[in-house]
Amino acid sequence: MSDSGPSRALRSIYDHPLFTQEQLDKIFAAHTNFELKKNGYLLEQGQTANSYYIIAHGLVRFYVHDYNGNEITTQFICENEIVNEVSSLFQRIPSVQNIQAVTDAKLWKIDFNDFQHLYHTMESVREWGREWMSAQLFQSQQRSIEMITQSASSRYLHLIEHRPQIVQQAPLKQIASYLGIADTSLSRIRKEMFHG
């Protein structure tokens, strides 16, 4: 990794007042560097997740196939965020989603068993984990509500404002499916926004 010492991504994720420096050192030591080429997979449908990842550089997406076989992007994970197929990892069941690199990606990886060890030996990790899960649940609910209550244009503007990395790095087709619209509709929205 280009950062000297623990990566900025790791520091960002585990930046929590509960952790002592000694605990952070143990947590950081449990992670290993991992690189993934564009279009490579961290997890494919039917596989069971054995790790979670933190993105130091690049963009990753979750996708499923709809009843017609089309790829629908359900989630984008940006730099300094966690890539985690929660159901598969913690319930030890096959994933219904695919996790794919949108760009070349540099990640930190922690295996399930190493995380379990930290979780069971450090109260602070349990508390951090609960807070992370609560935040994920909140974001998921917000997204569900926004898909119903906001126009496609508003959702796209929100994406530009709050998660510009996605708009800069993901193909139009993936962004459109994430927003729940056809790529032709997204092209039209972009034209109206940027050309009046």
C-alpha distance (Angstrom), angle and dihedral (degrees) to the residues before:
residue distance angle dihedral
M1 . . .
S2 3.77 . .
D3 3.81 94.6 .
S4 3.79 114.7 86.4
G5 3.80 113.7 -126.9
P6 3.80 118.7 -2.6
S7 3.77 109.8 0.1
R8 3.80 122.5 -104.3
A9 3.82 86.8 -118.9
L10 3.82 93.1 58.0
R11 3.79 92.0 45.4
S12 3.80 90.4 49.3
I13 3.82 94.4 50.6
Y14 3.80 96.8 44.9
D15 3.81 96.0 39.2
H16 3.80 96.8 129.4
P17 3.82 130.9 136.9
L18 3.81 90.5 -131.7
F19 3.82 93.4 67.8
T20 3.79 121.7 86.8
Q21 3.82 117.8 -151.7
E22 3.81 88.9 -107.9
Q23 3.81 90.3 55.2
L24 3.81 91.4 46.5
D25 3.79 89.9 52.7
K26 3.83 89.8 54.1
I27 3.81 92.0 46.5
F28 3.81 93.3 47.9
A29 3.82 90.7 47.3
A30 3.83 90.0 57.2
H31 3.83 90.7 62.2
T32 3.79 126.1 82.1
N33 3.81 131.4 -163.5
F34 3.78 116.4 -100.5
E35 3.80 130.8 -179.5
L36 3.78 127.1 -161.0
K37 3.79 127.7 -171.6
K38 3.79 121.8 -131.2
N39 3.86 110.4 -76.7
G40 3.83 91.2 15.0
Y41 3.81 119.2 132.6
L42 3.79 131.3 -119.8
L43 3.80 89.5 -176.4
E44 3.80 135.2 1.0
Q45 3.78 129.0 -153.3
G46 3.80 109.7 -83.4
Q47 3.81 94.8 27.5
T48 3.81 122.3 107.9
A49 3.81 116.3 -124.4
N50 3.81 114.5 -117.9
S51 3.81 99.2 174.4
Y52 3.74 144.3 24.7
Y53 3.78 125.1 -138.2
I54 3.80 140.5 -148.6
I55 3.79 116.9 -147.2
A56 3.80 114.1 -129.2
H57 3.80 93.3 170.6
G58 3.80 133.5 3.4
L59 3.79 139.4 26.2
V60 3.82 130.2 -79.9
R61 3.80 131.6 -171.3
F62 3.80 138.8 -160.6
Y63 3.79 116.3 -141.5
V64 3.79 141.7 173.9
H65 3.80 133.3 -170.4
D66 3.80 117.8 -110.6
Y67 3.83 123.7 -138.7
N68 3.83 89.4 -83.3
G69 3.80 92.9 51.6
N70 3.82 95.6 -106.2
E71 3.79 119.1 144.0
I72 3.81 111.7 -113.1
T73 3.81 116.9 -168.5
T74 3.80 107.9 -139.7
Q75 3.79 99.7 177.5
F76 3.81 142.6 8.3
I77 3.80 121.0 -151.7
C78 3.81 116.2 -156.2
E79 3.80 134.2 -164.8
N80 3.82 115.8 -58.5
E81 3.83 91.0 21.7
I82 3.81 132.6 110.9
V83 3.81 122.8 -107.8
N84 3.78 105.5 -152.0
E85 3.81 131.7 154.2
V86 3.80 89.7 -155.4
S87 3.83 100.2 -172.9
S88 3.78 93.5 48.6
L89 3.81 95.4 43.0
F90 3.79 100.1 45.8
Q91 3.82 101.0 29.7
R92 3.83 91.3 41.2
I93 3.82 92.9 -130.9
P94 3.82 131.2 135.8
S95 3.80 113.8 -86.2
V96 3.81 120.1 -111.6
Q97 3.82 88.9 -160.2
N98 3.79 135.9 67.3
I99 3.81 120.4 -134.6
Q100 3.80 112.3 -152.6
A101 3.80 136.7 173.1
V102 3.82 111.7 -114.6
T103 3.83 89.6 -169.1
D104 3.79 133.8 11.0
A105 3.81 102.8 -68.2
K106 3.79 138.7 -157.6
L107 3.76 113.0 -157.8
W108 3.76 144.0 170.8
K109 3.79 114.3 -127.9
I110 3.80 130.3 -157.0
D111 3.80 120.0 -173.6
F112 3.79 121.1 -130.4
N113 3.82 94.1 -115.5
D114 3.81 92.4 50.8
F115 3.80 90.9 49.0
Q116 3.82 90.6 47.8
H117 3.81 89.8 52.9
L118 3.82 91.5 51.7
Y119 3.81 90.9 43.7
H120 3.79 93.5 53.1
T121 3.80 96.7 41.7
M122 3.83 100.4 42.8
E123 3.79 123.7 54.6
S124 3.83 88.3 -164.1
V125 3.83 91.2 60.7
R126 3.82 90.3 51.4
E127 3.81 90.6 51.3
W128 3.81 92.3 45.5
G129 3.83 89.4 49.4
R130 3.81 92.6 51.0
E131 3.80 91.1 50.4
W132 3.82 91.9 48.4
M133 3.82 91.9 49.8
S134 3.82 91.6 48.3
A135 3.81 90.4 51.3
Q136 3.82 90.9 49.5
L137 3.80 91.6 50.4
F138 3.80 90.8 49.6
Q139 3.83 92.1 49.7
S140 3.79 91.2 48.3
Q141 3.81 92.0 51.5
Q142 3.81 91.4 46.5
R143 3.80 90.7 52.0
S144 3.82 92.0 49.6
I145 3.82 90.8 51.4
E146 3.82 93.5 45.3
M147 3.83 90.9 51.8
I148 3.82 87.7 60.1
T149 3.79 103.5 33.8
Q150 3.82 103.5 37.2
S151 3.80 130.9 65.7
A152 3.80 119.1 -116.5
S153 3.82 88.9 -109.6
S154 3.81 91.2 54.9
R155 3.80 91.7 47.9
Y156 3.80 90.7 50.5
L157 3.81 92.1 48.3
H158 3.81 89.3 49.9
L159 3.81 89.2 52.8
I160 3.83 92.2 50.1
E161 3.79 90.9 49.1
H162 3.80 101.3 42.1
R163 3.81 105.3 26.0
P164 3.82 107.4 25.0
Q165 3.82 92.4 160.4
I166 3.82 89.3 71.4
V167 3.81 93.7 52.4
Q168 3.82 90.8 45.9
Q169 3.82 98.2 47.1
A170 3.81 111.8 23.8
P171 3.83 123.4 84.0
L172 3.81 115.7 -107.0
K173 3.82 91.8 -114.8
Q174 3.83 92.4 57.8
I175 3.82 92.9 46.6
A176 3.81 91.0 48.6
S177 3.82 93.3 51.6
Y178 3.83 89.7 47.1
L179 3.82 89.0 53.5
G180 3.81 90.7 47.3
I181 3.81 96.0 -116.0
A182 3.81 139.1 107.0
D183 3.81 116.3 -93.3
T184 3.82 89.1 -119.7
S185 3.83 88.5 58.9
L186 3.80 91.0 50.0
S187 3.82 90.5 49.4
R188 3.80 88.8 53.1
I189 3.83 92.3 48.0
R190 3.81 90.7 49.9
K191 3.82 91.5 49.1
E192 3.80 92.0 50.1
M193 3.81 91.9 47.3
F194 3.75 98.6 46.9
H195 3.80 102.2 30.9
G196 3.83 101.5 31.7
